[in-house]
Amino acid sequence: MYAVVATGGKQYRVEAGEILRVEKLAGDVGAEVAFDQVLMLGDGDNVRVGQPLVEGASVKGRIVEQGKGKKIIVFKFKRRKRYRRKQGHRQLFTAVRIDTIEA
């Protein structure tokens, strides 16, 4: 069984037992997390699509890791104007292990 959930402004296709990296969520490692915005449920031939959400469906998981992603470099440059700006950024993330999908 799989589900499509919305969190952090993005949509993710998840299955039970999978580890998912999402935008930072509040909570410590080991805390339980519930995703209530379930957009779609699928189980083989049976597919339930919400309008916009599937009624009574939720996805539960547990926080595995809180961390920072790889560094990206933001570099702004204007030629012949002596303008250069260099800035680094590391996006915060939360790794969640999906335990159950409840329909």
Residue pairs with C-beta under 8 A, 6 or more apart in sequence:
1 15
1 16
1 41
1 42
1 43
1 101
1 103
2 13
2 14
2 15
2 41
2 42
2 43
2 101
3 13
3 14
3 15
3 38
3 40
3 41
3 42
3 57
3 59
3 101
4 11
4 12
4 13
4 14
4 38
4 39
4 40
5 11
5 12
5 14
5 35
5 37
5 38
5 39
5 59
6 12
6 35
6 37
6 39
7 22
7 23
7 25
7 35
7 37
8 22
8 23
8 24
8 25
9 23
10 22
10 23
11 39
12 20
12 22
14 20
14 59
14 98
14 101
15 98
15 101
16 98
16 99
16 100
16 101
17 97
17 98
18 97
18 98
19 64
19 95
19 96
19 97
19 98
20 61
20 95
20 96
20 97
20 98
21 93
21 94
21 95
21 96
22 93
22 94
22 96
23 91
23 92
23 93
23 94
24 66
24 92
24 93
24 94
25 33
25 63
25 94
25 96
27 33
27 63
27 94
28 63
28 66
29 63
29 64
29 65
29 66
30 62
30 63
31 62
31 63
32 60
32 61
32 62
32 63
33 60
33 61
33 62
33 63
33 96
34 58
34 59
34 60
34 61
35 58
35 59
35 60
35 61
36 53
36 58
37 53
38 50
38 53
38 54
38 57
38 58
38 59
39 49
39 50
39 52
39 53
39 54
40 47
40 48
40 49
40 50
40 54
41 47
41 48
41 54
41 57
41 101
41 103
42 48
48 54
48 57
48 103
50 57
54 103
56 102
56 103
57 101
57 102
57 103
58 102
59 98
59 100
59 101
59 102
60 98
60 99
60 100
60 102
61 96
61 97
61 98
61 99
62 96
62 97
62 99
63 94
63 95
63 96
64 95
64 96
64 97
65 94
65 95
66 92
66 93
66 94
66 95
67 92
67 93
67 95
68 90
68 91
68 92
68 93
69 90
69 91
69 92
69 93
70 90
71 88
71 89
71 90
72 88
72 89
72 90
73 86
73 87
73 88
74 85
74 86
74 87
74 88
74 89
75 84
75 85
75 86
75 87
76 83
76 84
76 85
77 83
77 84
77 85
